[in-house]
Amino acid sequence: MRTRLSTVVSFAVFLVLMLSSHAQAAMSTGVYDDTKNEKCIGCHVNVTPGIVKQHLSSPMANASGEDAVGCTDCHGEKHLTMKDHAKAEMPTAETCAGECHKKKLKQMRQGKHNLAWFGMKSQAAWHGLPGSIGKKGYRGCSGCHKLGQKGLLGIQDGNKSAKLGHDGGKEESQYRYGNAQCDACHTRHTFRKEEARDPRACSNCHMGFDHPQWEMYMSAKHGIVWDIENNQTVDSRAPTCQTCHMADGDHAVVTSWGFLGLRIPTKENVLALIKVAPSLEKNLKSLAAALPSGHYDGVDDDPQWTFDRAIILQAAGVLDAGLQPTERFIEIVVQGQAARGPEEFNELRKKMKHTCNSCHSKGFVQVHFDAADQIIKDADHLFAGAIQEVQALYKEGILKKPEGWKYAPDLLQYYTARTNIEQELYLIMLEYRQRTFQGAFHASNDYMHWYGWAPLNTAVNNIMEEAKRMRAEHKK
């Protein structure tokens, strides 16, 4: 026991001496401004030696002259002693922008990652989570969604504009940690570009239950080739996540179908429904007036698909019983950008096809996209049928709307739904349908079918059989 303890102590002493030597050597080169960083390193080499080592090996610390970034550039100059550590500033995305990364921050502010925190808060189920899971501590949803900017104000916050507002830093001030955003991909304190270019940087969040893109990528040919060829991220034969979703280093990271495989129905889509549902003419015309005009390249809705998607949006509380937009439509679709209009969808799809065409022929790419689009259409039809069955149970009085629920069924209540039949709807929405369409576009055939399409069908059958049982039980 003493020998083991002695070994640990010796190693600790060696590490401190090594880092101290490294720090002194770095400062003697002139890279560091001694007046700004000597005290920081001299203290932290003992308190947080790992962080010191990481920073001293970083490109920012080893840049020449005035381009070098020191501790105080990110953490300010107010923290001077062990007792005033709370005065050390925690960096934000604006810190990174500074004089260095303005363009990248501007791109990120225009993309879906910047809306991650706002999108999480727009989900009804999130508000029921314990604070230790949902808010401070960053466990569960918030562990990844902290990538998004805090303080964005939607309609639920009294912001009536279609554009998001901002609280001026109020929410951000409630969180000491987790406001940096950039460090979700560029890990602190090394911040190497190579880290963020590696698809494994995406795997921390894009994995698991509702969005297993990492597992899909690694089980598809792209990921297999990347892995076989020693995980090369530059000049690789295989595309990475960043190749397709961050072409030319664009930090917006936006796709045509979006995270949920949704699109905003167009005015033309909705008006075409009148022929097949004349009794809804008044409601449909009212809905159409609030929608953009245009056509989706190659995937314009037929009336049945438009109707199926309207049913799904109803169950999500985005459209009401009369097919009119709700406050969730404004917050989730318009402000949260969960769905694309035709102009944006067509432009994003054109860019993605161009990326694919760097390796594949136009004909091959078109066939791949057409097949994946059809899979979304087929999945939507099954899902809509299951939703209608549950909606009917509410209309018949067999299911009762829980207290505090504005919509029923409500897909955004997730696992807090009270009945087994609604639990199946939640699994279809967030797991099976997600895996079906995402697996299709990522060319992960097994995920698309056995983890997506197959259990989706099983869940729909379970809902239909459970509805029969509930009706029979209700008649007794």
C-alpha positions as CSV (number, residue, x, y, z in Angstrom):
1,M,0.0,0.0,0.0
2,R,2.8,2.4,0.9
3,T,4.7,1.5,-2.3
4,R,1.6,2.3,-4.3
5,L,1.0,5.6,-2.6
6,S,4.7,6.5,-3.0
7,T,4.4,5.8,-6.7
8,V,1.3,8.0,-7.1
9,V,3.0,10.9,-5.2
10,S,6.1,10.5,-7.3
11,F,4.1,10.6,-10.5
12,A,2.2,13.7,-9.3
13,V,5.5,15.5,-8.5
14,F,6.9,14.5,-11.9
15,L,3.8,15.8,-13.7
16,V,3.9,19.2,-11.9
17,L,7.6,19.6,-12.6
18,M,7.2,18.7,-16.2
19,L,4.3,21.1,-16.7
20,S,6.1,23.9,-14.8
21,S,9.1,23.3,-17.1
22,H,6.8,23.3,-20.2
23,A,5.1,26.5,-19.0
24,Q,8.5,28.3,-18.3
25,A,9.8,27.2,-21.7
26,A,6.7,28.5,-23.4
27,M,6.8,31.9,-21.7
28,S,10.5,32.3,-22.4
29,T,9.9,32.1,-26.1
30,G,7.9,35.2,-26.1
31,V,4.6,33.5,-27.1
32,Y,3.1,34.5,-23.8
33,D,2.8,37.9,-22.3
34,D,4.3,37.3,-18.9
35,T,2.3,40.0,-17.3
36,K,-0.9,38.5,-18.4
37,N,-0.3,34.7,-18.1
38,E,2.7,34.0,-15.8
39,K,0.6,34.0,-12.6
40,C,-2.2,32.0,-14.3
41,I,0.1,29.2,-15.3
42,G,2.2,29.3,-12.2
43,C,-0.9,28.6,-10.1
44,H,-2.9,26.4,-12.4
45,V,0.0,24.1,-13.1
46,N,-0.6,22.8,-9.6
47,V,-4.4,23.2,-9.4
48,T,-5.5,22.1,-12.9
49,P,-2.3,20.6,-14.5
50,G,-4.3,18.8,-17.2
51,I,-5.8,22.1,-18.5
52,V,-2.5,23.8,-18.5
53,K,-0.9,20.9,-20.5
54,Q,-3.8,21.0,-23.0
55,H,-3.6,24.7,-23.5
56,L,0.1,24.8,-23.9
57,S,-0.1,22.2,-26.7
58,S,-2.9,24.1,-28.5
59,P,-2.6,26.0,-31.8
60,M,-3.8,29.2,-30.1
61,A,-1.2,29.1,-27.4
62,N,1.6,28.4,-29.9
63,A,0.6,31.0,-32.5
64,S,3.3,33.6,-33.1
65,G,3.3,37.1,-31.7
66,E,0.1,38.9,-31.1
67,D,-1.9,36.0,-32.6
68,A,-1.2,33.9,-29.5
69,V,-4.2,33.5,-27.2
70,G,-3.5,33.5,-23.5
71,C,-5.6,32.7,-20.4
72,T,-6.8,36.2,-19.8
73,D,-8.0,36.6,-23.4
74,C,-10.8,34.2,-22.6
75,H,-11.2,34.4,-18.9
76,G,-10.5,38.1,-18.2
77,E,-8.1,39.6,-15.7
78,K,-10.3,39.9,-12.6
79,H,-9.4,36.5,-11.1
80,L,-6.1,36.9,-9.3
81,T,-6.1,34.7,-6.2
82,M,-7.4,31.3,-5.0
83,K,-10.2,33.0,-3.1
84,D,-11.6,35.1,-6.0
85,H,-11.9,32.3,-8.6
86,A,-15.6,33.2,-9.2
87,K,-14.3,36.3,-10.9
88,A,-12.8,34.3,-13.7
89,E,-15.0,34.9,-16.7
90,M,-16.5,31.9,-18.6
91,P,-16.2,32.2,-22.3
92,T,-19.2,32.5,-24.7
93,A,-19.4,32.1,-28.4
94,E,-18.9,35.9,-28.6
95,T,-15.5,35.4,-26.9
96,C,-14.5,33.1,-29.7
97,A,-15.7,35.4,-32.3
98,G,-13.8,38.4,-30.9
99,E,-11.2,39.4,-33.5
100,C,-10.8,35.8,-34.8
101,H,-13.9,33.9,-35.7
102,K,-16.6,36.4,-36.6
103,K,-17.5,34.6,-39.8
104,K,-17.9,31.2,-38.2
105,L,-20.1,32.6,-35.4
106,K,-22.3,34.4,-38.0
107,Q,-22.8,31.1,-39.8
108,M,-23.6,29.3,-36.6
109,R,-26.1,31.9,-35.6
110,Q,-28.0,31.1,-38.8
111,G,-28.1,27.4,-38.3
112,K,-30.0,24.7,-36.3
113,H,-27.2,24.2,-33.7
114,N,-27.7,27.7,-32.5
115,L,-31.4,26.9,-31.9
116,A,-30.7,23.7,-29.9
117,W,-31.5,25.1,-26.5
118,F,-34.6,27.0,-27.7
119,G,-35.8,23.8,-29.5
120,M,-35.4,21.8,-26.3
121,K,-37.4,24.2,-24.3
122,S,-40.2,24.2,-26.8
123,Q,-40.9,20.6,-25.9
124,A,-43.6,20.1,-23.3
125,A,-41.9,17.0,-21.8
126,W,-38.7,18.9,-21.1
127,H,-40.5,21.2,-18.6
128,G,-41.4,18.2,-16.5
129,L,-37.9,17.0,-16.0
130,P,-36.1,17.5,-12.7
131,G,-33.7,20.4,-12.8
132,S,-30.7,18.1,-12.2
133,I,-31.5,16.5,-15.5
134,G,-33.0,19.2,-17.6
135,K,-31.3,22.4,-16.5
136,K,-28.2,22.9,-14.5
137,G,-25.8,20.0,-14.5
138,Y,-26.4,19.2,-18.1
139,R,-27.6,15.7,-18.0
140,G,-30.0,14.3,-20.4
141,C,-31.3,16.6,-23.2
142,S,-29.5,19.7,-21.9
143,G,-26.1,17.9,-22.1
144,C,-26.2,18.2,-25.9
145,H,-28.7,21.0,-26.3
146,K,-26.5,23.4,-24.4
147,L,-24.8,23.9,-27.8
148,G,-27.7,26.2,-28.5
149,Q,-27.8,29.9,-27.5
150,K,-29.5,30.7,-24.3
151,G,-31.9,33.6,-23.9
152,L,-33.8,33.2,-27.2
153,L,-37.4,34.4,-26.7
154,G,-40.3,32.7,-28.5
155,I,-44.0,33.2,-28.4
156,Q,-44.4,31.5,-25.0
157,D,-42.2,34.3,-23.6
158,G,-44.5,37.0,-24.8
159,N,-42.6,37.6,-28.0
160,K,-45.3,38.0,-30.7
161,S,-42.9,38.5,-33.6
162,A,-42.3,35.7,-36.0
163,K,-38.6,36.4,-35.3
164,L,-36.9,35.2,-32.2
165,G,-36.2,37.8,-29.5
166,H,-33.3,37.8,-27.0
167,D,-33.4,38.5,-23.3
168,G,-30.1,40.4,-23.3
169,G,-28.2,37.8,-21.4
170,K,-30.6,37.2,-18.5
171,E,-30.9,33.4,-18.9
172,E,-27.2,33.0,-19.8
173,S,-26.3,34.7,-16.5
174,Q,-28.0,32.0,-14.6
175,Y,-25.6,29.4,-15.9
176,R,-21.9,29.7,-15.1
177,Y,-21.0,26.8,-17.3
178,G,-22.2,25.7,-20.7
179,N,-22.5,29.0,-22.5
180,A,-19.4,28.6,-24.7
181,Q,-21.2,26.7,-27.5
182,C,-18.1,26.3,-29.7
183,D,-16.5,23.9,-27.2
184,A,-19.1,21.3,-28.0
185,C,-17.1,20.4,-31.2
186,H,-13.8,22.2,-30.6
187,T,-12.9,20.7,-27.2
188,R,-11.3,22.9,-24.6
189,H,-8.5,23.7,-24.0
190,T,-6.8,22.4,-27.1
191,F,-9.3,23.7,-29.7
192,R,-7.7,21.9,-32.6
193,K,-9.5,22.1,-35.9
194,E,-8.7,18.4,-36.5
195,E,-10.9,17.5,-33.6
196,A,-14.0,19.2,-35.0
197,R,-13.4,17.7,-38.4
198,D,-13.5,14.2,-37.1
199,P,-17.0,12.5,-37.2
200,R,-16.4,11.2,-33.7
201,A,-16.8,14.8,-32.6
202,C,-20.5,14.5,-33.7
203,S,-21.0,11.1,-32.0
204,N,-21.4,12.5,-28.5
205,C,-24.8,13.9,-29.4
206,H,-25.9,12.3,-32.7
207,M,-26.3,8.8,-31.3
208,G,-28.8,6.7,-29.4
209,F,-32.6,6.6,-29.1
210,D,-34.0,9.2,-31.4
211,H,-31.1,10.2,-33.6
212,P,-28.5,7.4,-34.0
213,Q,-26.7,9.1,-37.0
214,W,-23.3,8.0,-35.6
215,E,-24.4,4.3,-35.5
216,M,-26.0,4.7,-39.0
217,Y,-22.8,6.3,-40.4
218,M,-20.5,3.7,-39.0
219,S,-22.7,0.8,-40.2
220,A,-22.9,2.3,-43.8
221,K,-20.3,2.2,-46.5
222,H,-19.1,5.8,-45.9
223,G,-18.3,5.1,-42.3
224,I,-16.8,1.7,-43.0
225,V,-14.4,3.1,-45.6
226,W,-13.5,5.9,-43.3
227,D,-12.7,3.4,-40.5
228,I,-10.8,1.1,-42.7
229,E,-8.6,3.9,-44.0
230,N,-7.5,4.9,-40.5
231,N,-10.0,7.6,-39.8
232,Q,-8.5,10.2,-42.1
233,T,-10.5,13.4,-41.9
234,V,-8.6,15.4,-44.6
235,D,-8.3,14.2,-48.2
236,S,-10.2,11.0,-47.3
237,R,-11.8,8.8,-49.9
238,A,-14.9,8.5,-47.6
239,P,-17.1,11.5,-46.7
240,T,-17.5,12.4,-43.0
241,C,-20.4,14.0,-41.3
242,Q,-18.7,17.4,-41.9
243,T,-18.2,16.7,-45.6
244,C,-21.9,16.5,-46.2
245,H,-23.4,18.7,-43.5
246,M,-20.6,21.3,-43.2
247,A,-19.5,21.7,-46.8
248,D,-16.6,24.1,-47.1
249,G,-16.6,24.5,-43.3
250,D,-20.0,26.2,-43.2
251,H,-21.1,26.3,-39.6
252,A,-24.8,26.7,-40.3
253,V,-25.3,22.9,-40.5
254,V,-28.8,22.9,-42.0
255,T,-30.5,20.1,-44.1
256,S,-33.5,20.2,-46.3
257,W,-35.7,17.7,-44.4
258,G,-34.5,18.9,-41.1
259,F,-34.1,16.9,-37.9
260,L,-37.7,15.6,-37.9
261,G,-38.3,15.0,-41.6
262,L,-40.8,17.8,-41.8
263,R,-41.7,20.5,-44.4
264,I,-44.1,23.4,-44.3
265,P,-47.0,22.6,-46.5
266,T,-47.5,25.1,-49.3
267,K,-50.6,27.0,-50.2
268,E,-50.9,24.9,-53.3
269,N,-50.6,21.6,-51.3
270,V,-53.4,22.6,-48.9
271,L,-55.8,24.0,-51.5
272,A,-55.4,20.7,-53.5
273,L,-57.0,18.9,-50.5
274,I,-60.3,20.7,-51.0
275,K,-61.1,18.3,-53.9
276,V,-60.8,15.2,-51.7
277,A,-62.1,16.8,-48.5
278,P,-64.8,19.4,-49.6
279,S,-66.3,19.6,-46.1
280,L,-63.0,21.2,-44.9
281,E,-62.9,23.9,-47.5
282,K,-63.3,26.8,-45.2
283,N,-60.6,25.5,-42.8
284,L,-58.3,24.6,-45.6
285,K,-58.6,28.0,-47.2
286,S,-57.9,29.7,-43.9
287,L,-54.8,27.5,-43.3
288,A,-53.5,28.1,-46.9
289,A,-53.6,31.8,-46.3
290,A,-51.0,31.4,-43.6
291,L,-48.6,29.3,-45.7
292,P,-45.9,30.1,-48.3
293,S,-46.6,29.5,-52.0
294,G,-44.3,27.4,-54.2
295,H,-43.4,23.8,-55.1
296,Y,-40.9,21.3,-53.6
297,D,-38.3,20.0,-56.1
298,G,-39.2,16.4,-56.9
299,V,-41.2,15.8,-53.7
300,D,-44.3,17.9,-53.9
301,D,-47.1,16.5,-51.7
302,D,-50.0,14.7,-53.2
303,P,-53.3,15.3,-51.4
304,Q,-53.0,12.1,-49.3
305,W,-49.5,12.9,-48.1
306,T,-50.5,16.5,-47.3
307,F,-53.4,15.2,-45.2
308,D,-51.2,12.6,-43.5
309,R,-48.7,15.3,-42.5
310,A,-51.6,17.6,-41.3
311,I,-52.7,14.8,-38.9
312,I,-49.1,14.4,-37.6
313,L,-48.9,18.2,-37.0
314,Q,-52.3,18.0,-35.2
315,A,-51.0,15.4,-32.8
316,A,-47.9,17.5,-32.2
317,G,-50.2,20.5,-31.3
318,V,-48.8,22.5,-34.3
319,L,-52.3,22.5,-35.9
320,D,-55.5,22.6,-33.9
321,A,-58.6,20.5,-34.4
322,G,-59.7,22.8,-37.2
323,L,-56.4,22.6,-39.0
324,Q,-55.4,26.1,-38.0
325,P,-51.8,27.1,-36.9
326,T,-51.3,27.2,-33.1
327,E,-48.8,29.0,-30.9
328,R,-46.6,25.8,-31.3
329,F,-46.7,26.4,-35.1
330,I,-45.1,29.8,-34.6
331,E,-42.6,28.7,-31.9
332,I,-41.6,25.3,-33.3
333,V,-41.9,25.7,-37.1
334,V,-41.4,29.4,-37.7
335,Q,-39.2,30.5,-34.8
336,G,-37.5,27.2,-34.1
337,Q,-37.1,26.4,-37.9
338,A,-38.1,22.7,-37.4
339,A,-39.4,22.7,-41.0
340,R,-38.4,24.3,-44.3
341,G,-40.4,26.2,-46.8
342,P,-40.0,25.4,-50.6
343,E,-37.4,28.0,-51.4
344,E,-35.1,27.0,-48.6
345,F,-35.7,23.3,-49.0
346,N,-34.9,23.4,-52.7
347,E,-31.7,25.4,-52.2
348,L,-30.4,23.1,-49.4
349,R,-31.3,20.0,-51.4
350,K,-29.4,21.3,-54.5
351,K,-26.3,21.9,-52.3
352,M,-26.5,18.4,-50.8
353,K,-26.8,16.8,-54.2
354,H,-23.8,18.8,-55.4
355,T,-21.8,17.3,-52.6
356,C,-22.9,13.8,-53.4
357,N,-22.1,14.4,-57.1
358,S,-18.4,14.8,-56.2
359,C,-18.3,11.0,-56.0
360,H,-21.6,9.7,-57.4
361,S,-23.3,10.3,-60.8
362,K,-26.4,12.5,-60.9
363,G,-28.6,9.6,-61.8
364,F,-27.4,7.5,-58.9
365,V,-27.9,10.4,-56.4
366,Q,-31.4,11.2,-57.8
367,V,-32.5,7.5,-57.3
368,H,-31.1,7.5,-53.7
369,F,-33.0,10.7,-52.8
370,D,-36.2,9.6,-54.5
371,A,-36.2,6.3,-52.6
372,A,-35.5,8.0,-49.3
373,D,-38.3,10.6,-49.9
374,Q,-40.8,7.8,-50.6
375,I,-39.8,6.1,-47.4
376,I,-40.8,9.3,-45.5
377,K,-44.1,9.3,-47.4
378,D,-44.9,5.7,-46.6
379,A,-43.9,6.1,-42.9
380,D,-46.1,9.2,-42.6
381,H,-49.1,7.3,-43.9
382,L,-48.7,4.6,-41.4
383,F,-48.1,7.1,-38.6
384,A,-51.1,9.2,-39.5
385,G,-53.4,6.2,-39.5
386,A,-52.3,5.3,-36.0
387,I,-52.8,8.9,-34.8
388,Q,-56.3,9.0,-36.2
389,E,-57.2,5.8,-34.3
390,V,-56.1,7.4,-31.0
391,Q,-57.8,10.7,-31.9
392,A,-61.0,8.7,-32.4
393,L,-60.7,7.2,-28.9
394,Y,-60.7,10.7,-27.5
395,K,-63.7,11.7,-29.5
396,E,-65.6,8.7,-28.3
397,G,-64.8,9.5,-24.7
398,I,-62.8,6.3,-24.1
399,L,-59.7,8.4,-23.5
400,K,-59.9,11.5,-21.3
401,K,-57.6,14.5,-21.8
402,P,-55.2,14.7,-18.8
403,E,-55.4,17.8,-16.6
404,G,-53.1,20.5,-17.8
405,W,-52.9,19.2,-21.4
406,K,-54.0,21.6,-24.1
407,Y,-53.9,19.0,-26.8
408,A,-54.7,15.3,-26.8
409,P,-53.1,13.1,-28.0
410,D,-50.0,15.2,-27.6
411,L,-46.8,13.7,-29.1
412,L,-44.7,16.3,-27.3
413,Q,-45.5,15.0,-23.9
414,Y,-43.4,11.9,-24.8
415,Y,-43.0,9.3,-22.1
416,T,-45.4,11.1,-19.7
417,A,-48.4,10.0,-21.8
418,R,-50.7,8.1,-19.5
419,T,-51.8,5.2,-21.7
420,N,-50.0,2.4,-23.4
421,I,-51.6,3.2,-26.7
422,E,-50.2,6.8,-26.6
423,Q,-46.8,5.5,-25.5
424,E,-46.7,3.6,-28.8
425,L,-47.4,6.9,-30.6
426,Y,-44.5,8.5,-28.8
427,L,-42.1,5.7,-29.8
428,I,-43.2,5.9,-33.4
429,M,-42.6,9.6,-33.5
430,L,-39.3,9.9,-31.7
431,E,-37.7,6.5,-32.4
432,Y,-39.1,4.4,-35.2
433,R,-40.0,7.1,-37.7
434,Q,-36.7,8.9,-37.0
435,R,-34.7,5.8,-37.6
436,T,-36.7,5.0,-40.8
437,F,-36.1,8.2,-42.6
438,Q,-32.6,9.0,-41.2
439,G,-31.4,5.4,-41.9
440,A,-32.6,5.8,-45.5
441,F,-30.7,9.0,-46.2
442,H,-27.6,7.7,-44.4
443,A,-27.7,4.5,-46.5
444,S,-27.8,2.4,-43.3
445,N,-30.1,-0.4,-44.6
446,D,-30.3,-2.4,-41.4
447,Y,-31.1,0.7,-39.3
448,M,-33.7,1.9,-41.8
449,H,-35.5,-1.5,-41.8
450,W,-35.0,-3.4,-38.6
451,Y,-34.6,-0.5,-36.2
452,G,-37.1,1.8,-38.0
453,W,-39.6,0.4,-40.5
454,A,-40.2,-2.9,-38.9
455,P,-40.9,-1.7,-35.3
456,L,-42.9,1.2,-36.8
457,N,-45.3,-1.4,-38.4
458,T,-45.4,-3.4,-35.2
459,A,-46.3,-0.3,-33.1
460,V,-49.1,0.6,-35.5
461,N,-50.5,-2.9,-35.3
462,N,-50.3,-2.8,-31.5
463,I,-52.2,0.5,-31.6
464,M,-55.0,-0.8,-33.8
465,E,-55.4,-4.0,-31.7
466,E,-55.3,-2.0,-28.4
467,A,-58.0,0.4,-29.8
468,K,-60.3,-2.6,-30.5
469,R,-59.7,-4.0,-27.0
470,M,-60.4,-0.6,-25.4
471,R,-63.6,-0.2,-27.3
472,A,-64.8,-3.6,-26.3
473,E,-63.9,-2.9,-22.7
474,H,-65.8,0.4,-22.9
475,K,-69.0,-1.3,-24.0
476,K,-69.1,-3.6,-21.0
